[in-house]
Amino acid sequence: MTPITVKVEDKLFQNRYRVDAGRPHIKIKDANVCVSDCQDKSCTFVCPASCYTMEGNGAVTLITDGCLECGSCRIICSEHANVDWEYPRGGHGILFKFG
């Protein structure tokens, strides 16, 4: 019997995200801190939903659509305390298909 393999991306695709237009639940407090003070840009590879991307000039862009609300970005950025994170308003955010 051949084992069934499923990619993480395929599982994440089954979840849905209800965007709270105009009220993101995560914000980068000061974009300059990402450019000047943060050398490794950990948020860009720690976030399981890939909400953070590094631009060519060293800036970090955040797109909260699809956020899994795990808080990894808040923890990894604790040295700089440059992430303003809270849970989305009720009825918004991630809607997990399997619980």
C-alpha positions as CSV (number, residue, x, y, z in Angstrom):
1,M,0.0,0.0,0.0
2,T,1.4,3.4,-1.0
3,P,1.4,6.0,1.8
4,I,-0.6,9.1,1.1
5,T,1.4,12.3,1.3
6,V,-0.2,15.7,1.7
7,K,1.6,19.0,1.4
8,V,1.2,21.6,4.2
9,E,0.3,24.2,1.5
10,D,-2.6,21.9,0.4
11,K,-4.0,21.8,3.9
12,L,-3.6,25.5,4.4
13,F,-5.5,26.2,1.2
14,Q,-8.6,24.5,2.7
15,N,-8.8,27.1,5.4
16,R,-10.6,30.4,4.7
17,Y,-9.9,33.9,5.9
18,R,-12.5,36.6,6.4
19,V,-10.7,39.9,5.9
20,D,-11.7,42.8,8.3
21,A,-11.3,45.5,5.6
22,G,-9.6,48.6,7.0
23,R,-8.8,47.0,10.4
24,P,-5.8,44.8,10.2
25,H,-5.1,42.9,13.4
26,I,-1.3,43.0,12.9
27,K,0.8,46.1,12.1
28,I,4.5,46.8,11.8
29,K,4.9,49.7,14.3
30,D,7.9,51.4,12.6
31,A,9.0,50.2,9.1
32,N,12.4,51.9,9.7
33,V,13.2,49.5,12.5
34,C,12.9,46.6,10.0
35,V,15.3,48.2,7.7
36,S,17.9,49.6,10.1
37,D,17.8,47.5,13.3
38,C,16.7,44.1,12.2
39,Q,19.5,42.2,10.5
40,D,18.0,38.7,9.8
41,K,14.3,39.6,9.1
42,S,13.2,36.5,10.9
43,C,9.5,37.3,10.4
44,T,9.9,36.7,6.7
45,F,10.7,33.0,7.1
46,V,9.1,32.2,10.5
47,C,5.5,33.1,9.5
48,P,3.8,29.9,8.4
49,A,1.4,31.8,6.2
50,S,4.1,33.9,4.5
51,C,2.4,37.2,5.5
52,Y,5.8,39.0,5.7
53,T,8.0,39.5,2.7
54,M,11.4,41.2,2.4
55,E,11.7,43.8,-0.3
56,G,14.9,44.5,-2.3
57,N,15.7,47.6,-0.2
58,G,15.5,45.6,3.1
59,A,12.0,46.8,4.0
60,V,9.5,44.3,5.3
61,T,6.0,44.2,3.8
62,L,3.1,42.8,5.8
63,I,-0.1,41.5,4.2
64,T,-2.4,40.1,6.9
65,D,-4.8,38.2,4.6
66,G,-4.4,34.5,5.3
67,C,-2.8,35.0,8.7
68,L,-3.1,31.9,10.9
69,E,-3.1,34.0,14.1
70,C,-0.4,31.9,15.6
71,G,1.6,34.8,17.1
72,S,5.0,33.6,15.7
73,C,5.7,37.1,14.4
74,R,5.1,38.7,17.7
75,I,7.4,36.3,19.5
76,I,10.2,36.4,16.9
77,C,10.2,40.2,16.9
78,S,10.3,40.5,20.7
79,E,13.8,41.8,20.6
80,H,12.6,44.9,18.6
81,A,9.0,44.9,19.8
82,N,8.0,46.2,16.4
83,V,4.9,44.1,15.8
84,D,1.5,45.4,17.1
85,W,-0.6,42.2,17.2
86,E,-4.1,41.4,18.5
87,Y,-6.8,38.9,17.7
88,P,-9.2,40.0,14.9
89,R,-12.7,41.2,15.7
90,G,-15.3,38.5,16.1
91,G,-16.3,36.8,12.9
92,H,-13.1,37.8,11.1
93,G,-9.8,36.2,10.7
94,I,-8.9,32.5,10.0
95,L,-11.7,30.0,9.6
96,F,-10.1,26.5,10.0
97,K,-11.8,23.8,8.1
98,F,-10.8,21.0,10.4
99,G,-11.3,22.5,13.8
